[in-house]
Amino acid sequence: MATYDLVVIGTGPGGYVCAIRAAQLGMKVAVVEKWPTFGGTCLNIGCIPSKALLQASERFEEAGHALPKMGVVVGKPKLDLPAMMKFKADGIDGNTKGVAFLFKKNKIDAYSGTGRIAAAGKVEVKAADGAIETLETRNIVIATGSDVARLKGIEIDEKRIISSTGALTLDKVPEKMLVIGAGVIGLELGSVWRRLGSEVVVVEFLDRILPGMDGEIAKSFQRILEKQGITFKLGARVTAIDTSGNMLKSRVEPAAGGAADTIDADVVMVCIGRVPYTEGLGLKEAGVQLDQRGRVQTDGHFATHAKGIYAIGDVIAGPMLAHKAEDEGIAVAEILAGQAGHTNYDVIPGVVYTSPEVAAVGRTEEELKAAGVTYNIGKFPFTANARTKVNQTTDGFVKILADAKTDRVLGVHIIGAEAGEMIHEAAVLMEFGGSAEDLARTCHAHPTRSEAVKEAALAVGKRAIHM
C-alpha cells in the first residue's frame, strides 16, 4: 500500500496547485484524477477553451469591422470553424500537458481513476478497468470542483440543448441561440456565437444581468451588449422546451407570473450556475458534512468535520473561481506544513471575459449600503482616456468606492478593454489596505488605459484632471 503525507482528489486549479505547493514544502504527495487529462473543468471544458474561442471570435469580428477603420483592408473574413476548434484544442493540450510536467518536476505521483475516501487516512482509486488501489495518507484534500446545474424537466443532450461544455464543441454556427442565464458563463459563450453569426437571446430569471456584480456596472454593460446585438428577456424563466420539431420551442414565462411566450431557437444553452461535485466520494461514511446547498462544510482553515480531511475550491462555500481555488490550495498546503496559510476573501477579483471585459474586486455599492458603510465614489470614463480614444475602444468606465472616513479603497469596478488586466493594481492596493489617495499619487505611464484607474482615484477627491 502506497503511503503519502497528502493525497489530493481532483487536479483542477485548486487541486494541482495544492499538490505542487505541498511538494515544495517537503511532503510526499499523490493526486487522483478521473479524467484522462489533468486540469479539471478549467483547463479542459471551462476557462481555457472558452478564452480561446473568445479570443478567436473577437479577432474574427475585428477583421470584419474594426480593421478597415484603421486602414487595414483584408476583405470580408471567412469563418473556418474546424480550424478555430483546433486552435482551442491546441490550447487545452498545451495547458494540460503543462500540469503533467509540473507533477513530474515536483515528484508528485498521479493516479488515474475515481477517488473515494474509504476510511480515515485511506483513499481508494478505481481505475477505468475496475481495478481498485488503496492509498494510505496522513491528510486528504477534496478538490473535486463543480458540475453544471440542471433545469428541472429539461434534459441536456449537448447537441441541441447544451451546457457550457457543449457550447465549446458545436460543429456549426446556430442561426439562433437561446441562452438561459445572464451570468458570466452565459454572457461569455453567448457573445462568442453572436460574433460568429448567431442571433442570441438571453433569458434571465432576475430583473438584471450579472447577479452579484455592482448594479450600475451591470446596467451599463447590458446596454453595451444590446448595442452589439444581444437581446435580453429579464424577469423571465424557461419552463419547458419542445424538441419535437426542427426548431426548439422554449416556453418562457414571466418570473412574477403571467402569460407565457414561445422562443424558437436552433440551440438552447443552459447556464444557470454550477453545483459542487461530491458524488461517489464516500463523504457521509467518512464523517464529512455538507451544508444545505450541498457544499462541504469547513472551518476557517479548510478542515472538515472529519480529522485529516480538508476541502477547497468550488466544493466549498465562496465564489466558484479558479484563482480562489488556487489560493485556497496554497493556503491549506501551508497550514498542513505548520505555516500560516490564509486566503483573503475580501480581495478576490472577478472578470467577465467578453468584449469589452468587466472586472471587479471588493465590495459593490449595494453591499456597502446594506452594511451601512458611508463611502465616496470616483468614476472616470474611457471616452476621456487618450489611449482608448485613439484606439476607438472607449466603451466603459472605472469606478472606485472608498471609505468616506478613512479613504481606504473598498471596491473597484471596471468595464473596458483589458479590464481583467487592469483590475490587479486595485487588488494589490487593497491587499495592503491602500487608499484612493495612494492610487491617485502613483505615477501611471502615458498613454495607457490604466491612467483611467488613476483618474478615477483622483475623482474620489473630486480632482480628476481629464474630465
N, C-alpha and C positions, 0 to 999 in steps of 0.2 A: 504494500500500500504506500503510494507516494505521500510524503509529508511536507507541509508548507507552513510558512508563517501567515500567509494570506492567500485566499482564493477569491477571485472576483468573478461573479456570474454576470456576463454581458460585457461586450467590448465596444460599446458606443463611446462617445466623447468622455463621459464620466468614468466608465469602467477602464478604458485603456489608459487614460491619464492617471487614474488612481493606481493602477498596476505599475506604471513606469515610475511614479514618484516613490512608491513603496520600495521598489527595487533599488532606486537611487539611495534610499535610506538604509540599505543593507538587508532587506527582508528577502526571503526566498518566496517567490510569487508564482502563482498559476492563474490563468484566465480560462473561462469556459465560454464557448460561443457556439450557438446552434446553427447560425448561418454559415454558408460556405466561405464568406469573406468577413474580415473584421471591420469595425467602424459603426456598426449598428444602423439605426434608421438614418442618422445624419449623413453618413458618408455614402450609404447605398441607395436609399429611397427618400431622402429628405433634403437637408441643407445643401449638400454639394451638387447633386444633379439639378436641383431647382435653380441654383445660381448659374449653372452652365447654360440652362435654357433661357434664363432671364438675360444673361449677357448676350447670347446669340440672337435672341429676338429683338433686343434693343439695337444691336448693330444692323439687323435687317431693316428695322424701321428708320434708323438713322440714314442708311444708304438711300432709302426711298424718299425721305422728306427733308432731313437736316443738311445733308452734304451739298445738294445743289445750291442752297442758300449761301454756302461758304465758297462757291465757285468750283466745287469738286463734282464733276459730272461723270457719273458711272453708268447711267442708264437705269431703267427700271430693274430692281433686284428680283431675282428668281429664287424661290424657296426650294431647297433640296433637303426635305425633312429627314430622310435616312442619314444624310451626312451630318445634319445637326444632331441627330440622336447618337451618332458615332462620336461626335465631339463631346457630348455629355458622358458617354460610356468611357471614353478615354480618361476623362477627369476622375470618374469614380475609380477606375482601375489604378491610376497613379496614387490616389489617396489611400485606398485600402492596402495596397502593397507597401505604402509608406509605414502604416501601422504595423504590418507584419515585420518589416525591417527593424522597427523600434523595439518590438518584443525580443527579437534575436539579439539585438545590440545590448539590451538590458538583462539578458539571460532569464527571460520570463517564459515559463512553459505554457504552451497553448493546447487546450483540449477541445476537440471538435465534437459537439453533441449538446444535448439538452441537459442543463444542470438542475438538480433538485437537492434541497437540504434534507439529508436523510436523518440526521441527528446532530446534536451539539458537536461541532468540530468535524463534521463529515459531509462531503458533497458527492453525490452520485452523478456521473456523467453517462448519459445514454446515447450511444452513437447511432448513426443512421441505420446500421445493420442490426440494431437491438442489443448489441453488447454493452454491458454496464461496467464501468470502472469507478472505484471509490477513492476519493482524495481525502486525506486527513489534514486538518489545518487548525491553527490556533484561532484564526479570525476569518470571517466571511463578509464580503461586501456585496449586497444586492444592487446591481446596476442594470436592470433589465429594461429600463426605458418605458415607452408607452406605445399604444396602438391607436388606430383611428377610431373615433367614436361613431357609432352607427345610429341611424334614424329608425325608430320602430316601424316595422312593416315595409321598409324599403331595403331591398337586397342589393348589395354592391357586387357587380359581376366583373368590374374592372375593364369592361368593354364599352358599354353604353352608359351604365350607372357606375361612376368611378369614384375612388377616393383620390387623395393626393398622389398615391402610388401609381394608379392608372393614368393620371394626368401627365406623368413623366414618360409614358411609353405609347401614347396614341400614334397610330400609323398614318393618320391623315388629319388635316385641319377640319374640325367640325364647322359647318356653316353657322350653327347657333349652339351656344353652350349656356346652360343654366348652372350657376354656382349657388349652392346652398350654404350660406355663412359668409359674413363680411369681415372675418378676422384676417390675420396676417397671411395664412396659407392660401385661403380662397382668393384674396386680392392679388397675391404674387402670381399664382398659377393662372388665374383668370386674365391677368394682364399679359402673360406670355402668349396665350392663344388669341387674345384680342389683337396683339401686334402682328400675329401671323395670319390674321384674316377672319377670325371668328367674330360673330355678333355675340357679345357677352352680356347676360342679365344676371344680377346678383340679388338673391332674396335673403333678407336678414330678419330674424325674429325681433330684435331690438329696434328702436327708432333711430339708430345711429350705426356707423361703421366703426371698426377697430375698438371693440369694448375694452375698457381699462386704460386706454390712452387719453391724453388731455383732450377735452371736448372741443376746444377751439381748433386744435390741430386736426382732429377728425373731420370737422365740418369743412375746413379749408381743403383738406386732402380729397374729400368726396367731390367737391367742385372741380378739382383738377382732373380726377378720374372721369368725371362726367364729360368734361371737355375732350378727353381722349376717346370717348365713345362707349364707355361702360355705363349700362343702365342699372339703376338701383331700385329695388322694391323693398322698402323698410317697413318694420312693424308688421311682418307677414311670415307665414310658415308654410312649408310644403307638407301636406298630409298624406299624399298618395301619388304614385306615378303609374300611369297606364303604359305598359310596354308592348302591347299587342300589335301596334302599327309600326310603320317605318319611322315615324317620329315619336319621341317620348312625350307624353302629355302629363304635365305635372299639375296637380290640384293645389292651388295656392290660396290660403285663407288669411284674412286679417288676424293678427295676433290677439286683438281685442274682441274678435267675433264679428260676424257679418257675412256677406255674400262671398262665395268663393269665385276664383278666376282660374283660367287654364293657361299655362305657358307651354308652348311647343318648343322642343329642342332636340338636336341630334345626340347630344351628350349632356348628362347631368353629373356634376361634380359635387359630392357631399364633403363639406369641410366645416363641420360643426365643432371641431375640437379633437382632443386626444384623451385617452384614459390610461391609467397606469397598467403596466403589464405584469401581472402576478400569477398568472395561470400555471399550474403544474409545478410550482416551486416548493411545495410542501411547507408553506409558511405557517398554517394553522397548527400542524403537527409539531413544528419546531418552536411554537410559542410566540411567533411574530404576529403582532396585532395590526389590523387595518382600521382606518377611520371610516366615516360614513361615505366617503367618496372613493373608497377602495384603495387609498394610498397607504403605504407602510408608515406606521407611527414611529417617530424617532424623538429622542430628547434633543437638547441643544448641541449635542456632539455626535449626531448621526447614529447613535446606538438605538437598537430596537429593544423591545421588552425581553428578548432572548439574549443571554450573555454570549458575547463573542460574535454577534451578528449585527451588521450595520447596513445602512441603505443610503443611496444618494440618487440625484438626478430626477427624471420625470416620475419615478416611482414613489417619491415623497412629496410633501407639500412645497409650494413655491412655483415660480414661473417655469414652464416647460421649455427651457432654453439650453442649448448645448454648452454654452460658456458657463452657465450657472452650474451645470453638472460637472464640468471640468474643475471649477473652483472647489466644489464640494469633494471631488475625488482627491484633489491635492490635500485639502484640509483633513479628511479622515485618515489618509495615509500618514500625515504628520502627527495626528493625535495618537495613532497606533504606535508611532515611534517615540512617544513621550514628549512631543513638541506641542506648541500652542496653535494647532491648526484652526483656522477661522474663515468663515465666509461672511462678507458684509452685504446683506440683502438690501440695504438702502442704496447701494451703488452698483446695480446690475443693469447695464444698458440693454435696450431692446431696439431692433431695427426691422423695418419693413423694406425689403429689397426690390421695390418697384422703381419706376422712373417717373418723377423723382423719388428718392428714398425718404422714409420717415424714420427718425431716430429719437430716442428719449432715454433719460436717466433720471432717477429720483422721483419726486412727487409731482402729481398733476395739480392743477388749480382746484379741481373737485375734492381731492384728498386733503389739501391744505384747509379748504373751507370747512370740511367735515370735522377736521381736527381742531378747528378754532385757532389756527395759526395765522397771524397777520403777515402779509408779505407785499413786496414790491415787484412790479413786472418791468422787464426791459425787453423790447421787441425791435428787430431790425429786418426789413425785407430784402430779399436778394435782388429786387429791382434797383436797389441803391448801391449794390456792390459792383465794383468795377470789373472784376473777373467774370462774374456771371452775365453782366450786361454785354460785354464784348463777345462772349461765347453764346449769347442768346439762350441761356438756361436760367431764367430769372424766376421761375415758379418757386413759391415758398418763402419761408422766413425763419428766423431764430427767435426763440422765446426763452427768457431766463426768469426764474422765480427765486427771489432772495428774501430771507427773513427780514422783516421790517425793522427789527430791533438790532440785530447783530450783523446784517448784510451777508450772512452765510448763505451760499447757494444751496437751495433745497431741491431744485429740479431744472432740467434743461430739455427743451423740445425743439426739434429741427425738422422742417420739410425742405428738401432741396437736393440738388445733385451732390452725390458723395456725402450725404448727411451721416451715413453709417461710419465714415472715417472721421468726420469732424466731431462726433459726439464724445470721443475718447479724451479730448483735452478737458472737457467738462467732468468726465468721470474721474480723472486724475485729480483735478482741483477739488472735487467733492470728497474724495478719499482722504485728502489732507485737511478737510474742514475749511477750504478756502472761501473767500468772499467774492462778491461781484467786483469789488474794488481791486482785488488781487488780479482778477482776469482782465479788467479794464486797463490796468497799468502794465500788462505784459505785452511786449512788442511783438506784433504779428507781421510776417512777411507780406509785401505788396508786389503784385496783385494776387491775392488768394481768396478763395471762398471763405476761408477761416476768419478773415477780417470781419465778417458779419457776426461771428461769435463775440469778438471784442467789442464791436459796436453795440450789440445787444446788452453786453455788460455795462457799457457806458450809459446806455439808455435806462438802466435801473436807477442811476443817479440823475436822469434827465439831462444828459450831456453828450448824446450821440453827435458825432461830427458830420456825418454824411447824410443826415436825414433831418 
